[in-house]
Structures are given as structure tokens and as C-alpha cells.
Amino acid sequence: MSAQPEILRVSEPAVRPLQENDLPHADRIFRLAFGTFLGFPDPTQFYASADYVRTRWLADPEAAFGAELNGEIVGSNFATNWGSIGFFGPLTVRPDLWDRGIAKRLLVPVMDTFSRWGTKHAGLFTFAQSSKHVGLYQKFGFWPRFLTAIMSKPVAQTTEAVRWSTFSELPADGGEDGLKACKLLTNAVHEGLDVNREILAVDRQKLGETVLLWEEGELMGLAVCHCGPSTEAGNDTCYVKFGAVRPAKKAPENFEQLLRACEGLARRRNLPKLVAGVNMGRHRAYRKMIAAGFRTELQGVTMHRPNEVGYDRPTTYLTDDWR
């Protein structure tokens, strides 16, 4: 009687909080997944000098989730809390396990996290050309709106007459007051918007700087920037993860100054490239960035739950990136 062939039993994936010792595996899958989707010759070299996994885990370990299959991490997802605004990503799954429902499982705890935070407007950035991605997120109540352009420009070597400072330069007893001023500004842009977690993550992890524009003691603009390798920027790059100016008559002028201040930070750090994103629903900000010399490198679509404008209004002078 011949021996029966061994049946390989594959368990169902389990989603759990991502632990620090999971990060190397999650990072490799992040690069492999995006590199494969985008057709890199060596997918593992996608964003080789940037770090999207460890930095986001350190910012909030309780908002990072991993999918485990047969004792191995095979995917991950991260939620970000900007007060009344929340978004998730990068959401990645090992390519040989695509279309197995793992991405859907990784979305469940993120939705629960948004509920726990009391998030009023949730979103994500995805590939506009991928009906599969858009279709998945629609199942969770997210709907596509305007395109978002990830733009860049070479950093000019001439100095601009813009007065700016940084969060790290605040006096030791001024940090709390600085954070209060930042929260007041972002709340004026959109009710409940609060990026202080990003400011503190950049400061505590030494990822870059938060640029501040003051006028007669009032904060008029801020920009949270990552600088160089082992951050979300990568080699030779200053990356504006979030930047906004106070709604006011001088907002267009202040936004121009904020962009020049970010360029000044890049110049101070000897970084030749400045990167920032802008949703095209913020039409005036988009046109200001084009006029400042920014050109689109990557274009995607943001999806929103509920299907409302959020802060993507034509008159909002704000640059951000929900990747």
C-alpha cells in the first residue's frame, strides 16, 4: 500500500499588534510589495534609503498592525491620528499572498482604531489607476475624490529673505506653548485638525524639523519636515509631510513664504531636493506650488470616509501626503 502524500495545511492569517521585532520583516514586505507593483527590477530596493515602517511604529505602536501566517509576518498596516482627521497606510502584503483577503483583514483593526480615536474624517492615498485598490477600500466606505500630486523641486542655492524658525529652537519652557500655537493654527484650517503627534515624532526621533512662521507673536504657518536617509524623505531629500498657513487675507503670501522656508531648511541640511504633496481640490495651493517650481513626480487619488471635502477646499493653503 503506497504512502499517502503529506497534505500541507496552511492556517488562516491572524492580525495582531505589530511588535518591534517584527519591523525588519514588515519593512522588507513594504519594499517588496510596492516595488513589485511598480515593476522595479529589484523590488526590495523600493525607497531603499527611506523608512516608512520603523518611524510610524515609533510614532504610535498601538496603531500598527501585522498579519501573521504560519508564524511569519506577511503584511502590515499603520493608522495615523491627526485629531479629527485620520488616515492609514502603508498597507502592504507579501506579493505571493495577494488576493487572499489579507489586506481586508488588516483594515479591520484600523477601522476600530478610528472609532476609538473618534476620527470624524478618515482617508487614504492609493493608486488612481488600480481598480482593485479602489474597489477594496470602497467596501469599507471610502470613496475617491480629487487627485493628489506628490511634487518636487530642486533646492535653489540662493537665499530667500524669509524669516523662519524651528520647533527645536524653542526655549526649553516654550515647547508646550509652541504646540498650543500649532494646534490653534491647524484647528483654524479645519476643525479638530491636530498634527502635534507628527511634530513630536519628528522631534523625538530626530527625523528633521518643524518649520515655524511667526508674525508679531502669532503663528502664521508650520511645516513638519523629514530630512535625509532613515526618514520618510530618503537620501538627498527634504520632505514636507504636512504644511499649512493660517486662513487669513495674507494666506497666499504666507504659503509662498512657508514653501521658501522649507527650501531654506533643505539648504541648511545640504539636501538638494524638496518634496511635498498637494490635493488638487486645494486648487490655489496647487497652483502656488507649480509657480514655485514644483513638478509632479507621482500622482494618486485620496479616498475619503465620509465622502466629503474635508479640508480639500480651493481656498485651503495646505500641503500634505497621506501615503
Buried (B, 14 or more C-beta within 10 A) or exposed (E): EEEEEEEEEEEEBEBEEBEEEBBEBBBBBBBBBBBBBEEBEEBBEBBEBBBBBBBBBBBBEEBBBBBBBEEEBBBBBBBBBBBBBBBBBBBBBBBEBBEBEBBEBBBEBBBEBBEEBEBBBBBBBBBBEEEEBBEBBEEBEBBBBBBBBBBBBEBBEEEBEBEBBBBEEBEEEEBEEBBEBBBEBBBBBBEBBBBBBBBBBBBEBEBBBBBBBEBEEEBBBBBBBBBBEBBBBBBBBBBBBBBBBBBBEEBBBBBBBBBBBBBBBBBEBEBBBBBBBBBBBBBBBBBBBBEBBBEBEBBBBBBBBEEEBBBBBEEBBBBBBBB
